[in-house]
């Protein structure tokens, strides 16, 4: 019985349960149950279903694959032999596999769905193929268990080490060529392959001669069967060597134990503090970028020295600076810009909006960008394949699987319960048990994801925060409220809403001290932060920001249009402590001197109502390079530009103010440069996993029923093609794998012979055509329809079957 036949026996509730478990099957909605069965057995859909299974369930799936007989049927008794150490959990895991239709059929005649072997590989549980499929001599030895055991016990220690290594999996290995007077292996001209066979003194040769290993890699045209390049361990030998650990290896029916737990309130408080610190560090890094453009390398990315300068400006280490830079780039806060044909990095206009937003909203923008960005910042500072350093924002940091690893790590932490803090190593081990196909082989990336979550405040004291848990919740799609009836509340970011109560309230006051330091006891309001940025210099951050009022900062405020009265009013209004007398004197003194001289362009001129002050400037030897000359008692001119004149006067201790041609003072505010940038990415709803409500599921099931009724009357393709697509009416039929279909098409291209091709169109319908293949390359099949004599192009991933005409 095929999978399509099994699906036809399901009622509406059973079909709805399958679609709810594997929602990718309805994108787009299949036309009938045969199309649904074919899609469920495609490589892509099967891989998605396997990615959700834990380690133990995958081991049980390996047991089903191992228990199959020559007809592809797995008996319940054979499966029980492999899963005997954990019989009860194995039954639950088998039920999970059957619910996803990765295996199907009656309990005593289970079949593995098409696509599973293709995705999981040819070696279930790391065991090789049966000896009868490898060589006659190995099959003869395996048929006698006592003789096989004696042969294994007789293996010398080096050969036994090879057997143990191959028994642990994978069961295949390559062999080294025989040495020729110490020279490297010889290769025939233009043909890859060894001229000599394996080293006759190697343990592999002993094992092959004893028929405990089967040679599998004989080069084409070698002529000598002893000249093999790879070997495979027969399944019977692997099972014998695993007699102590079990055929499936060590079984872990339950996840590994976890470490201590924290109070959720403590985790939230620690995470909120780190989130506030991450926002402050990102702001400092962006401010450093705004003050001085960073030049990008020609090969792409930020060099080591510029990254080090940014790290010093933000007060963080280099890995944290690389993480913040990558996150800010993903959030659209910085972007590349061309300046005099040299690529550089500058903040975008979005940065100006972000910096005046509430603290919780600023952190939410960074967290959302980190959650979805397909980059792995932990690679910055490592070496690539050519032993070159990997730079921040370089192409080498791109990793499409990074969001999957982050989700696996945080989801594993969330599954442990509130306050669980297992530590990075235990967390990675736990995530690898829950989603081995997502984490195994990416352990380093998983550890980096856990460290990044801690640096950004997603976790606190090793535990997932209550607001960080919201990252695992998909964002509601915009089309769920097309009329906007939910009002402004629906537009609020849930992350910001959850974090905001945990953050200290923004303060609108400062504490002035006698040494001219300004202490901000908490996160400043945006207006206060803008005022302090102009009138004081930032010195340190943390729980309280510390600024210092200097002559340069007061002059900067006066240049921007503030008067002495404005500055006195600012400090008096904002300070909760008495304004120090030294600060009042500093502001008054600079205010009296500020604007006493006025510079213009003559190329530039200098005028003042104070003739004595002008005479002092004309006689000042430090200003001699300006070549000042008197035009009148109150006017001096210089051949140099106004900007140079003003800067030289300020360097000499004067306080000039530039003016325009009408004599009005020119207000000077800090110049900001911005790079063009778009909107920041948000956490999208995964289009491949739509939200399937009960009403929508009922409609899809009804559509499948109607499509099945129509398809039952249209069967024009050959029976072999219908069998390969799972469309047979009765009797067992194996589903054709994607690899087999491609092999048929390749042979048809070589022979120029027509084939029946089954494929899924963009609307999800399963169709069949008689085609004459022309070419097969770059992921597409170009073929001629013999009926219409029209050339068509088909994507290979949509082809489900191919049968020669």
C-alpha positions in Angstrom: 0.0 0.0 0.0 1.4 3.4 -1.0 1.3 6.6 1.1 -1.4 8.0 -1.2 -3.6 4.9 -0.5 -3.0 5.4 3.3 -4.0 9.1 3.0 -7.2 8.1 1.2 -8.3 6.0 4.1 -8.0 9.0 6.6 -11.1 10.9 7.7 -11.2 14.7 7.7 -9.8 14.9 11.3 -6.8 12.7 10.3 -6.0 14.8 7.3 -6.3 18.0 9.4 -3.9 16.5 12.0 -1.3 15.7 9.3 -1.5 19.2 7.9 -1.3 20.8 11.3 1.9 18.8 12.1 3.4 19.5 8.6 2.0 22.9 7.5 4.6 23.2 4.7 2.5 20.6 2.7 -0.2 23.2 2.0 2.1 25.9 0.4 0.6 25.9 -2.1 -2.5 23.7 -1.5 -2.2 20.4 -3.3 -4.8 19.6 -5.9 -5.5 16.1 -4.6 -4.3 13.4 -2.1 -1.9 12.0 -4.6 -0.2 15.4 -4.9 -0.2 15.6 -1.1 1.5 12.2 -0.8 4.1 13.1 -3.4 4.9 16.4 -1.7 5.1 14.7 1.7 7.8 12.5 0.3 9.9 15.1 -1.4 13.4 15.8 -0.1 12.5 19.3 1.1 9.4 18.4 3.0 11.0 15.3 4.5 14.0 17.3 5.7 11.7 19.9 7.4 9.8 17.1 9.2 13.0 15.4 10.3 14.4 18.7 11.6 11.7 18.7 14.3 12.6 15.3 15.8 14.7 14.7 18.8 17.7 12.4 19.0 15.9 9.3 20.3 13.0 9.5 17.8 15.6 9.6 15.0 17.3 6.5 16.5 13.9 4.8 16.4 13.5 5.8 12.8 16.9 4.2 12.1 15.6 1.0 13.8 12.7 0.9 11.4 15.1 1.4 8.5 17.3 -1.4 9.7 14.4 -3.7 10.3 13.2 -3.7 6.7 13.2 -6.9 4.7 13.9 -7.3 1.0 10.4 -6.0 0.2 10.9 -2.8 2.2 8.6 -3.9 5.1 9.6 -3.5 8.7 8.0 -6.0 11.1 7.1 -5.0 14.7 9.2 -7.8 16.1 12.3 -6.8 14.2 11.9 -3.2 15.3 11.5 -4.3 19.0 14.8 -6.2 18.8 16.7 -3.0 18.0 14.8 -0.8 20.6 14.6 -3.4 23.4 16.7 -1.3 25.9 14.0 1.4 25.8 10.8 -0.3 24.7 8.2 2.0 26.2 9.8 5.3 25.0 10.4 3.7 21.6 6.6 3.0 21.2 5.9 6.7 21.8 8.6 7.7 19.4 7.2 5.4 16.8 3.8 7.0 17.3 5.4 10.3 16.6 6.9 9.0 13.3 3.6 7.6 12.2 1.7 10.8 13.1 4.1 12.7 10.7 3.8 9.9 8.1 7.5 9.4 8.0 6.6 5.8 8.4 3.1 4.4 7.6 1.1 1.3 7.3 -0.2 -1.3 9.8 2.0 -1.8 12.9 3.4 -5.2 11.7 4.1 -4.1 8.1 5.5 -0.6 8.4 7.0 1.2 5.4 9.4 4.1 5.4 8.1 7.1 3.4 9.9 8.1 0.3 12.6 10.7 0.8 13.6 9.5 4.3 16.5 7.4 3.0 17.5 10.2 0.6 17.7 12.8 3.4 19.1 10.5 6.2 21.7 8.8 4.0 22.4 5.2 3.2 23.8 4.2 6.6 21.1 4.0 9.3 22.5 4.3 12.8 26.0 4.4 11.2 25.8 0.8 10.1 26.9 -0.4 6.7 25.0 -2.3 4.1 24.3 -6.0 4.5 27.3 -8.2 3.5 25.2 -9.8 0.7 25.1 -6.4 -1.0 28.9 -5.9 -0.8 30.7 -9.1 -1.7 30.1 -12.9 -1.9 33.0 -13.7 0.4 31.8 -11.3 3.1 28.3 -12.7 2.8 29.6 -16.2 3.3 31.5 -15.2 6.4 28.6 -13.3 7.8 26.3 -16.3 7.3 28.3 -18.2 10.0 28.1 -16.2 13.3 30.6 -18.4 15.1 33.2 -18.1 12.3 32.5 -14.3 12.1 33.2 -13.9 15.8 36.4 -15.9 15.6 37.6 -13.7 12.6 36.9 -10.6 14.6 38.7 -11.9 17.7 41.7 -12.9 15.5 42.2 -9.4 14.2 45.5 -7.8 15.4 45.3 -4.7 17.5 45.8 -2.2 14.6 43.1 -3.9 12.6 40.8 -4.1 15.6 41.2 -0.3 16.1 40.1 0.2 12.5 37.0 -2.0 13.0 36.0 -0.2 16.2 36.3 3.2 14.5 34.2 2.1 11.5 31.7 0.4 13.8 31.1 3.7 15.6 30.1 5.2 12.2 30.2 6.1 9.4 31.0 2.6 8.2 33.1 3.7 5.2 36.7 4.9 4.9 39.4 5.6 2.4 42.7 3.8 2.2 46.2 5.1 1.5 48.2 4.1 -1.5 51.3 2.0 -1.2 54.5 4.0 -0.8 57.0 3.9 -3.7 60.4 4.7 -2.1 59.0 7.4 0.0 57.5 9.2 -3.0 53.9 10.4 -3.0 51.2 8.3 -4.8 51.4 8.2 -8.6 48.4 9.3 -10.7 47.8 8.4 -14.2 48.0 11.3 -16.7 44.7 13.3 -16.6 42.8 10.6 -14.7 42.2 10.9 -11.0 42.9 7.6 -9.2 45.9 5.8 -7.7 48.4 3.9 -9.8 49.2 1.7 -6.9 46.8 -0.2 -4.6 46.6 0.0 -0.8 49.7 -0.4 1.3 50.1 -4.2 1.6 51.3 -3.8 5.2 48.3 -1.8 6.4 45.6 -3.2 8.7 43.0 -2.4 6.1 44.6 -5.0 3.7 44.5 -7.6 6.5 40.8 -6.9 7.1 39.9 -7.0 3.4 41.8 -10.3 3.0 39.9 -11.6 6.1 36.6 -10.5 4.4 35.8 -8.3 7.5 35.9 -5.2 5.2 34.6 -5.1 1.6 36.4 -2.9 -1.0 34.0 -0.5 -2.6 36.0 2.1 -4.4 37.7 0.5 -7.4 38.7 3.2 -9.9 37.0 3.0 -13.3 39.2 1.2 -15.8 41.7 0.1 -13.1 41.4 -3.6 -14.2 42.9 -4.8 -10.9 40.3 -5.4 -8.2 43.1 -5.1 -5.6 43.5 -1.4 -6.5 40.6 -0.1 -4.4 40.4 3.3 -2.7 37.6 2.9 -0.1 36.2 0.1 2.0 32.9 -0.5 3.8 32.2 -2.4 7.1 29.4 -4.9 6.5 26.4 -4.5 8.7 26.8 -7.9 10.4 30.3 -7.0 11.5 29.1 -3.7 12.9 26.3 -5.3 14.8 28.8 -7.8 16.4 31.1 -5.0 17.4 28.2 -3.1 19.0 27.0 -6.0 21.1 27.8 -4.1 24.3 26.3 -0.7 23.4 23.4 -2.0 21.3 22.8 -1.9 17.5 21.6 1.7 17.6 24.4 2.8 19.9 23.8 4.4 23.4 20.2 5.4 23.6 19.0 8.5 25.5 15.2 8.4 25.7 15.1 11.5 27.8 17.1 14.8 27.4 20.3 15.2 29.4 20.0 16.6 32.9 20.2 20.4 33.4 21.9 22.5 35.9 20.6 25.0 38.5 17.6 27.2 38.2 17.2 30.9 39.0 14.3 32.9 40.2 12.6 34.3 37.1 12.6 37.8 38.7 16.4 37.6 39.2 16.9 36.6 35.6 14.6 39.4 34.3 16.4 42.0 36.5 19.8 40.9 35.3 18.7 40.7 31.7 17.1 44.1 31.8 20.3 45.6 33.2 22.4 44.0 30.4 19.9 45.1 27.8 20.2 48.7 29.0 24.0 48.4 28.9 23.9 46.9 25.4 21.8 49.9 24.1 24.3 52.3 25.7 27.3 50.5 24.2 25.6 50.5 20.8 24.8 54.2 21.1 28.5 54.9 21.9 29.6 52.8 19.0 27.3 54.6 16.6 28.3 58.0 18.0 31.9 57.1 17.3 31.0 56.2 13.7 29.1 59.5 13.3 32.1 61.4 14.5 34.6 59.7 12.3 33.7 57.6 9.2 35.3 54.2 9.2 36.9 53.2 5.9 36.0 49.7 4.7 38.5 47.3 3.3 38.6 46.6 -0.4 37.8 43.0 0.3 34.9 44.0 2.4 34.3 44.5 6.1 35.9 46.6 8.9 39.6 46.1 9.5 41.2 45.1 12.7 42.5 48.6 13.7 39.2 50.5 13.0 37.3 47.8 15.0 39.7 48.2 17.8 39.2 52.0 17.8 35.4 51.6 17.8 35.7 49.1 20.7 37.7 51.6 22.7 35.2 54.4 22.0 32.3 52.2 23.1 34.2 50.9 26.2 33.8 47.2 25.2 36.0 44.4 24.0 36.5 43.6 20.4 34.1 40.6 20.2 31.3 42.7 21.7 32.1 45.6 19.3 31.9 43.2 16.4 28.6 41.8 17.6 27.1 45.3 18.1 28.4 46.5 14.7 26.8 43.4 13.0 23.5 43.9 14.8 23.4 47.6 14.1 24.0 46.9 10.4 21.2 44.3 10.4 18.9 46.8 12.1 19.6 49.4 9.4 21.4 51.8 11.7 24.6 51.8 9.8 25.3 51.4 6.1 28.0 51.6 3.5 28.5 54.9 1.7 30.9 56.0 -1.1 33.1 58.9 -0.1 35.6 60.1 -2.8 35.5 56.6 -4.3 36.4 55.0 -1.0 33.7 52.9 0.7 33.0 53.9 4.3 30.6 53.2 7.1 28.3 55.8 8.5 25.0 55.9 10.5 21.8 56.0 8.5 18.9 58.5 9.0 17.2 55.7 11.0 19.9 56.2 13.7 18.5 59.7 14.4 15.1 58.3 15.0 16.4 55.3 17.0 18.5 57.4 19.4 15.5 59.5 20.6 13.2 56.5 21.0 12.4 55.0 24.4 15.0 52.7 25.8 12.8 49.6 25.5 12.0 50.3 21.8 15.7 50.8 21.1 16.6 47.5 22.6 13.7 45.8 20.7 15.1 47.0 17.4 18.5 45.5 18.2 17.0 42.2 19.4 14.8 41.8 16.4 17.7 42.4 14.1 19.9 39.9 15.9 17.2 37.3 15.9 16.7 37.3 12.1 20.1 38.3 10.7 21.8 35.5 8.7 25.2 36.2 10.1 27.4 34.7 12.7 29.4 37.5 14.5 31.3 35.0 16.6 33.4 34.3 13.5 35.0 37.8 13.5 38.6 37.5 14.5 39.0 33.9 13.4 40.9 32.7 10.3 39.4 31.6 7.1 40.4 28.7 4.8 43.3 30.8 3.4 44.5 31.8 6.9 43.2 35.3 6.6 41.4 37.1 9.4 37.6 37.3 9.2 36.5 40.9 9.6 33.3 42.4 10.8 30.7 43.0 8.1 32.7 40.8 5.7 31.0 38.3 3.5 32.7 35.4 5.4 30.5 36.1 8.4 27.4 35.3 6.3 25.7 32.1 7.5 22.2 31.2 6.4 21.7 28.7 9.2 22.6 31.2 12.0 18.9 32.1 12.8 18.0 28.4 12.9 20.8 27.8 15.5 19.7 30.8 17.6 16.1 29.5 17.6 17.2 26.0 18.6 19.3 27.3 21.5 16.7 29.6 22.9 13.9 27.1 22.3 15.9 24.5 24.2 16.4 26.9 27.1 12.7 27.8 27.0 11.7 24.1 27.1 13.6 23.6 30.3 11.1 25.9 32.1 11.2 29.3 33.8 14.5 30.1 35.5 16.5 27.2 34.1 20.2 28.1 33.8 22.1 25.0 32.7 25.3 26.7 31.4 26.5 27.0 27.9 27.9 23.5 27.5 24.9 21.8 29.0 22.5 24.0 27.0 24.2 23.1 23.7 24.1 19.4 24.7 20.4 19.7 25.5 19.7 21.5 22.2 21.6 18.9 20.3 19.4 16.2 21.8 16.2 18.0 21.0 17.1 19.1 17.4 20.2 17.1 16.4 19.8 17.8 12.7 19.9 21.6 13.5 22.7 21.7 16.1 25.1 18.7 15.5 28.1 20.0 13.6 27.2 23.6 14.7 28.1 23.3 18.3 30.5 26.3 18.1 27.8 28.4 16.5 25.4 27.3 19.3 27.8 28.4 22.0 28.3 31.7 20.3 24.5 32.2 20.1 24.2 31.6 23.8 27.0 34.1 24.5 25.4 36.7 22.2 22.1 36.3 23.9 23.8 37.0 27.3 25.6 40.1 25.9 22.4 41.5 24.5 20.3 40.9 27.6 18.1 38.2 26.1 19.2 36.0 28.9 20.0 37.0 32.4 22.3 35.0 34.8 22.1 32.1 32.3 18.3 31.9 32.2 15.9 33.0 29.5 14.2 36.2 30.4 10.4 36.5 30.3 10.6 39.2 27.6 13.3 37.2 25.7 10.9 34.3 25.5 8.7 36.5 23.2 11.3 36.2 20.5 10.1 32.6 20.0 6.6 33.8 19.4 5.9 34.6 15.7 4.9 38.2 15.0 1.3 38.5 14.0 1.0 39.1 10.2 -0.2 42.5 9.2 -3.1 41.1 7.1 -4.7 39.7 10.3 -6.0 43.2 11.1 -6.5 44.8 7.6 -9.1 47.3 8.8 -7.0 48.5 11.8 -9.9 47.8 14.3 -7.4 46.8 17.0 -6.1 50.4 17.2 -2.7 51.5 18.3 -2.4 48.7 20.8 -1.8 46.2 18.0 1.1 48.3 16.7 3.0 48.2 20.0 6.1 46.0 19.9 5.4 43.2 22.4 9.2 43.0 23.2 9.3 46.7 24.1 6.1 46.4 26.1 7.4 43.5 28.1 10.8 45.0 28.8 9.7 48.5 29.6 8.4 47.8 33.2 11.7 46.1 34.1 13.8 49.2 33.1 14.4 52.1 35.5 12.2 55.1 34.6 14.0 57.7 32.4 15.3 60.6 34.5 14.9 64.3 33.7 17.5 65.6 36.2 21.2 65.6 36.9 23.5 65.9 39.9 26.1 68.7 39.5 29.3 68.4 41.5 32.0 70.9 42.4 34.5 69.3 40.0 32.2 70.2 37.1 31.1 66.5 36.7 27.4 65.9 35.8 25.9 62.6 37.1 22.8 61.3 35.4 21.3 58.8 38.0 19.6 56.6 35.4 18.7 56.5 31.7 18.3 60.1 30.6 15.2 61.3 28.7 15.9 61.9 25.0 15.7 65.7 25.5 18.1 65.7 28.4 20.5 63.4 26.5 20.5 65.8 23.6 21.1 68.8 25.9 24.0 67.1 27.7 25.6 65.9 24.5 25.9 69.5 23.5 26.8 71.2 26.8 29.1 68.4 28.4 31.5 65.7 27.4 30.6 62.1 28.2 33.1 60.3 30.4 31.6 57.0 31.5 28.5 54.9 31.6 26.9 52.1 33.5 24.2 52.4 36.1 24.7 56.2 36.0 26.2 58.2 33.2 28.9 60.7 34.0 29.5 63.9 32.0 32.0 66.7 32.5 31.5 70.4 31.7 34.6 71.8 30.0 35.5 75.0 28.2 35.2 73.1 24.9 31.7 71.8 25.7 30.5 75.3 26.8 32.0 76.9 23.7 30.2 74.1 21.6 26.9 75.1 23.2 27.5 78.8 22.6 28.4 78.1 19.0 25.1 76.2 18.6 23.1 79.3 19.6 22.9 79.0 23.4 23.4 82.1 25.4 24.9 82.4 28.9 21.4 82.8 30.3 20.2 79.6 28.4 23.1 77.6 29.9 22.5 79.0 33.4 18.8 78.1 33.0 19.6 74.6 31.7 21.9 73.7 34.6 19.6 75.3 37.2 16.5 73.6 35.8 18.0 70.1 35.4 20.2 69.9 38.5 18.8 68.5 41.8 21.9 69.9 43.6 23.1 73.5 43.8 24.9 74.7 40.7 28.7 75.0 41.6 30.0 78.5 41.6 32.9 77.3 39.4 30.4 76.3 36.7 28.7 79.7 36.9 32.1 81.5 36.5 33.1 79.3 33.6 29.9 80.0 31.7 30.0 83.8 32.4 33.7 84.1 31.5 33.3 82.2 28.2 30.1 84.1 27.5 31.8 87.5 27.9 34.6 86.4 25.6 32.4 84.6 23.1 31.7 86.6 20.1 34.0 89.4 21.0 35.6 88.8 17.7 33.7 88.3 14.5 35.3 86.6 11.5 34.2 86.9 7.9 35.5 86.2 4.4 37.6 88.7 2.6 39.0 85.9 2.0 38.4 86.5 5.7 38.1 89.5 7.9 38.1 90.1 11.6 36.1 92.9 13.2 35.4 94.0 16.7 34.0 97.0 18.6 36.8 96.5 21.1 39.8 98.2 19.4 42.2 97.1 22.1 41.2 93.5 21.6 41.7 93.8 17.8 45.1 95.4 18.3 46.1 92.6 20.6 45.2 90.1 17.9 47.1 92.0 15.3 50.2 92.0 17.5 49.9 88.4 18.6 52.9 86.5 17.2 50.9 83.2 17.2 48.6 84.7 14.6 51.5 85.9 12.3 50.9 83.0 9.8 47.4 84.5 9.2 49.0 87.7 7.7 46.4 89.9 9.4 46.4 93.5 8.3 44.3 96.4 9.5 41.7 97.9 7.2 40.2 100.2 9.9 40.4 100.7 13.6 37.8 97.9 14.1 38.6 95.6 11.1 41.4 93.2 10.2 41.5 91.0 7.1 43.4 87.8 6.2 44.0 86.1 2.8 43.2 82.8 4.3 39.6 81.2 4.4 37.3 82.1 7.3 37.4 78.6 8.7 41.2 78.6 9.1 41.1 82.1 10.6 38.5 81.1 13.2 40.3 77.9 14.1 43.7 79.7 14.5 42.1 82.3 16.8 40.5 79.6 18.9 43.8 77.7 19.1 45.4 80.9 20.4 42.8 81.3 23.1 40.4 83.7 21.5 36.7 83.1 21.1 35.6 84.4 17.7 32.2 83.9 16.2 31.8 83.5 12.4 29.3 85.7 10.7 27.7 85.9 7.3 27.8 88.6 4.6 24.9 90.4 6.4 26.8 90.5 9.7 24.6 87.9 11.4 26.3 85.4 13.6 26.5 81.9 12.1 25.3 79.2 14.5 27.5 76.2 14.5 26.0 72.8 15.4 27.9 69.5 15.2 27.9 68.2 11.6 26.4 64.8 11.1 26.8 62.7 8.0 24.4 59.8 7.3 24.5 56.9 4.9 21.4 55.9 3.0 19.5 53.1 4.7 16.2 51.4 4.6 13.8 50.2 7.3 15.0 47.7 9.9 14.0 44.1 9.5 11.3 42.8 11.8 10.6 39.3 12.9 8.4 38.0 10.1 5.9 35.2 10.0 7.6 32.3 8.3 5.8 32.0 5.0 6.5 28.2 4.9 4.7 27.7 8.2 1.4 29.5 7.9 -1.0 29.8 10.8 -3.6 27.0 10.1 -6.8 27.8 11.9 -9.6 25.2 12.2 -11.6 27.0 9.6 -8.7 27.1 7.2 -7.9 23.5 7.7 -11.5 22.5 7.0 -11.4 24.4 3.7 -8.1 22.8 2.7 -9.4 19.3 3.5 -12.6 20.0 1.5 -10.5 21.2 -1.4 -8.4 18.1 -1.3 -11.5 15.9 -1.3 -12.9 17.6 -4.3 -9.6 17.4 -6.1 -9.4 13.8 -5.4 -12.8 13.2 -6.9 -11.7 14.9 -10.1 -8.4 13.2 -10.3 -9.9 9.7 -9.9 -11.4 10.1 -13.4 -8.2 11.4 -15.1 -5.4 8.9 -15.2 -3.6 9.3 -18.6 0.0 8.8 -17.5 1.5 5.3 -17.6 1.0 3.0 -14.6 4.7 3.1 -13.8 4.6 6.9 -13.5 1.5 6.8 -11.4 3.3 4.2 -9.1 6.3 6.4 -8.9 4.1 9.3 -7.9 2.2 7.3 -5.3 -1.0 7.4 -7.5 -1.7 3.6 -7.7 -5.2 2.4 -7.0 -4.2 -0.8 -5.2 -1.1 -2.9 -4.3 2.2 -1.8 -2.9 4.4 0.6 -5.0 7.6 2.2 -4.0 7.9 5.9 -4.3 10.6 6.9 -6.8 13.3 9.0 -5.1 14.4 12.3 -6.5 17.9 10.8 -7.3 16.3 8.0 -9.4 14.2 10.5 -11.4 17.3 12.6 -12.1 19.1 9.5 -13.3 16.3 8.6 -15.7 16.4 12.2 -17.1 20.1 12.1 -17.5 19.9 8.9 -19.4 17.1 10.3 -21.6 19.2 13.3 -22.5 22.1 11.1 -23.5 19.9 8.8 -25.5 17.6 11.5 -26.9 14.6 9.4 -25.9 11.2 10.7 -24.6 10.2 10.2 -21.0 7.0 10.7 -19.0 7.8 13.4 -16.4 5.6 14.0 -13.3 6.0 17.4 -11.6 4.2 19.8 -9.3 3.2 23.1 -10.9 3.2 26.5 -9.1 -0.4 25.9 -7.9 0.5 22.6 -6.2 -1.1 20.4 -8.9 0.6 17.1 -9.8 0.8 16.9 -13.6 2.3 14.5 -16.1 3.8 15.2 -19.6 5.5 13.2 -22.3 8.7 15.2 -23.0 11.8 14.9 -25.1 14.7 16.1 -22.8 17.1 18.6 -24.4 19.5 19.5 -21.5 19.8 19.1 -17.7 21.9 21.8 -16.0 21.9 24.5 -13.4 19.0 23.0 -11.5 16.6 23.0 -14.6 15.4 20.6 -17.2 14.8 21.9 -20.7 12.6 19.6 -22.7 10.4 19.7 -25.8 6.7 18.8 -25.6 6.2 16.4 -28.5 2.5 17.1 -28.7 2.8 20.9 -29.0 6.5 21.0 -30.2 7.1 23.7 -27.6 10.3 24.0 -25.5 9.6 24.1 -21.7 11.8 24.7 -18.6 11.2 22.7 -15.4 12.8 23.3 -12.0 14.4 20.0 -10.9 13.1 20.3 -7.3 9.5 20.3 -8.7 10.0 17.0 -10.6 8.6 14.1 -8.6 9.1 11.2 -11.1 10.4 10.2 -14.5 9.6 7.0 -16.4 11.0 6.2 -19.9 8.2 6.2 -22.6 
